[in-house]
Amino acid sequence: MIAMSRTLPAAMRRLLLTALALFVAVTALPAAAGQQNPDAARLTALLEPLRTYSADFTQQVVDGGGGNLQNASGHMWLSRPGRFNWQVDDPWRQTVVSDGQQVYLYDPDLEQVSIRPLDQRVTHTPALLLSGRADELTDNYRVSRRQQGTTEIFSLSPKAKDSLFEALELIFHSEQLAGINLTDSTGQRTEISFDNIEINPSISADRFSFDIPAGVDVIREGAG
């Protein structure tokens, strides 16, 4: 997925998986139960109807100085809570699948599958992202909203010091989720845009299971 090399460095792979897991966690948000923060309430109201999601994507990773580190494109499918299939087609093929408990990263060129649990700092510590209560959202994250025409941008910054990200943006065009931006502690930024979007399509459960191909190397990360 990196234009400079077919080997995906561990740090960038973690960043990709973190971005995907955050995307799943945030889009699992149910309806808001409280109205203490109108920006958080608006965000949950936009996300609540989303059950499944399918879209083409383009992804760019830039460093803190704005230098381009990575470009990729492909298609993704999401089924909340916690399941996704991320098919990278360019610059070469790669597959990232979550069945809701484990994430499989398959690189056919390297004949390698990495398996790891969804990071607990993403799926457990920000449990408010799964609970959907607006008051819990504002207890754990600073949520702000700005609007540019029909585009709404929600910025989330974690209050906890051990978060995997410094800032997260969710971008909606005409109330439709169209992008996600993630910035880590080094200033590295992942920008993902979606196109040809389908909201709540019928997606087979098989899309979110992964059969390990025969003969590939299997690496299990984060066990125990």
C-alpha positions in Angstrom: 0.0 0.0 0.0 3.0 2.3 0.0 4.2 3.6 -3.3 7.9 3.3 -2.3 7.9 -0.4 -1.2 5.8 -3.5 -1.2 6.6 -4.1 2.4 4.2 -2.2 4.7 6.1 -0.9 7.8 4.6 -2.0 11.1 4.0 1.6 12.2 2.0 2.5 9.0 0.1 -0.8 9.2 -0.9 0.0 12.8 -2.0 3.5 11.6 -4.2 1.9 8.8 -5.7 -0.6 11.2 -6.3 2.1 13.8 -8.1 4.3 11.2 -10.2 1.4 10.1 -11.1 0.4 13.7 -12.0 4.0 14.6 -14.2 4.2 11.5 -16.0 1.0 12.6 -16.3 2.2 16.2 -17.6 5.6 15.3 -20.1 4.4 12.8 -21.4 1.9 15.4 -22.8 4.9 17.3 -26.5 4.6 18.0 -28.9 7.5 18.6 -28.1 10.1 21.2 -29.9 9.8 24.5 -29.0 13.2 25.8 -28.7 16.8 24.4 -26.0 18.2 26.6 -23.7 18.8 23.6 -25.6 19.8 20.4 -22.6 19.0 18.2 -22.4 15.4 19.7 -26.2 15.0 19.4 -26.0 16.1 15.7 -23.2 13.6 15.0 -25.1 10.7 16.6 -28.3 11.6 14.7 -26.4 11.5 11.4 -24.8 8.1 12.2 -27.7 6.3 13.8 -29.5 5.3 10.6 -26.3 3.8 9.2 -26.4 0.0 9.5 -24.4 -1.1 6.4 -22.2 1.0 4.1 -20.4 0.4 0.8 -18.1 2.8 -1.0 -15.1 3.3 -3.2 -12.3 4.9 -1.3 -9.1 6.8 -1.8 -6.5 7.1 1.0 -3.6 9.4 1.4 -1.1 9.5 4.3 1.0 12.6 4.8 3.7 13.3 7.3 3.8 16.3 9.7 5.5 18.4 7.1 2.9 17.7 4.4 5.1 15.2 2.5 3.2 12.4 0.8 3.9 8.9 2.4 1.2 6.7 0.9 -1.6 6.6 -1.6 -4.1 3.8 -2.0 -7.5 3.2 -3.5 -10.1 0.4 -3.5 -13.5 -0.5 -2.1 -14.9 -1.0 1.4 -17.9 -2.6 3.0 -19.1 -2.0 6.6 -21.6 -3.7 8.8 -22.0 -2.3 12.3 -21.1 -3.2 14.8 -17.4 -3.9 14.2 -17.3 -5.6 10.8 -15.6 -4.4 7.7 -13.9 -5.5 4.5 -11.3 -3.1 3.0 -10.1 -4.2 -0.4 -7.1 -2.3 -1.7 -6.7 -2.5 -5.5 -4.0 0.2 -6.2 -1.0 0.5 -6.1 -1.3 -3.3 -5.5 -3.8 -5.7 -3.9 -4.3 -6.0 -0.2 -7.2 -7.1 2.0 -8.2 -6.0 5.5 -11.1 -7.9 7.0 -12.7 -7.6 10.5 -15.3 -10.1 11.7 -15.9 -7.9 14.7 -13.3 -9.5 17.0 -10.2 -10.0 14.9 -8.6 -8.2 12.0 -7.0 -10.0 9.1 -4.5 -8.2 6.9 -3.7 -10.2 3.8 -0.9 -9.3 1.4 -1.0 -11.8 -1.5 2.4 -10.6 -2.9 4.1 -11.3 0.4 2.0 -14.5 0.8 1.4 -13.3 4.4 -1.6 -12.9 6.7 -1.4 -10.9 9.9 -4.1 -11.5 12.5 -4.7 -9.2 15.5 -7.6 -8.3 17.8 -9.2 -5.0 17.4 -7.1 -2.6 19.5 -8.8 -2.4 22.9 -7.8 1.3 23.2 -10.1 1.9 20.2 -13.0 -0.5 20.8 -13.1 -0.5 24.6 -11.7 2.7 26.2 -13.8 4.9 23.9 -16.8 2.7 24.8 -19.0 5.9 24.4 -18.5 5.5 20.6 -20.5 2.3 20.9 -22.9 3.4 23.5 -24.1 6.5 21.6 -25.0 8.6 24.6 -24.3 12.3 23.9 -23.4 13.0 27.5 -20.8 10.2 27.5 -19.4 11.4 24.2 -18.8 14.8 25.7 -17.3 13.3 28.9 -14.6 11.5 26.9 -14.2 13.6 23.7 -14.2 17.2 22.8 -16.7 17.4 19.9 -17.1 20.4 17.7 -18.9 20.9 14.4 -18.4 23.4 11.6 -20.4 23.7 8.4 -19.5 24.8 4.9 -22.6 24.9 2.7 -24.0 21.4 2.8 -20.8 20.0 4.2 -20.6 19.3 8.0 -17.2 18.5 9.6 -17.1 17.0 13.1 -13.8 17.2 15.0 -13.2 14.7 17.9 -10.3 15.1 20.2 -9.8 12.6 23.0 -9.5 13.7 26.6 -7.5 10.6 27.6 -3.8 10.7 27.3 -3.3 7.1 26.0 -5.5 7.5 22.9 -4.1 6.1 19.6 -5.0 9.4 17.9 -4.7 13.1 18.5 -7.6 14.2 16.3 -10.4 12.6 14.3 -12.6 14.3 11.7 -15.8 12.9 10.2 -17.0 14.7 7.0 -20.6 14.6 5.8 -21.8 15.9 2.5 -25.6 16.5 2.4 -25.9 14.4 5.6 -24.0 11.5 4.0 -20.7 10.2 5.5 -18.1 11.1 2.9 -14.7 11.1 4.6 -12.6 10.5 7.7 -9.3 12.2 8.7 -7.1 10.8 11.4 -4.0 12.5 13.0 -1.6 10.7 15.2 0.8 12.0 17.9 3.6 12.5 15.4 1.5 14.8 13.2 1.1 12.1 10.5 -2.3 12.4 8.9 -4.5 9.8 7.2 -7.1 11.2 4.8 -9.8 8.8 3.5 -12.5 9.9 1.0 -15.5 7.9 -0.1 -17.3 7.9 -3.5 -20.0 5.8 -5.1 -21.6 5.5 -1.7 -24.4 3.1 -0.8 -26.2 3.5 2.5 -27.7 0.3 4.1 -27.2 -2.0 1.1 -27.7 -5.8 1.6 -24.3 -7.3 2.3 -23.7 -11.0 2.7 -22.2 -12.0 6.1 -19.6 -13.9 4.1 -18.1 -10.6 3.1 -16.8 -10.2 6.7 -15.2 -13.6 7.2 -11.7 -14.5 6.0 -10.4 -17.9 5.0 -6.7 -18.1 5.3 -5.2 -19.2 2.0 -3.2 -22.4 2.0 0.6 -22.0 2.2 0.8 -18.4 3.4 2.7 -17.3 6.5 0.5 -16.4 9.4 1.6 -13.8 11.9 -0.5 -13.4 15.1 -0.1 -10.0 16.8 -1.2 -8.8 20.1 -2.3 -12.2 21.5 -2.8 -12.4 25.2 
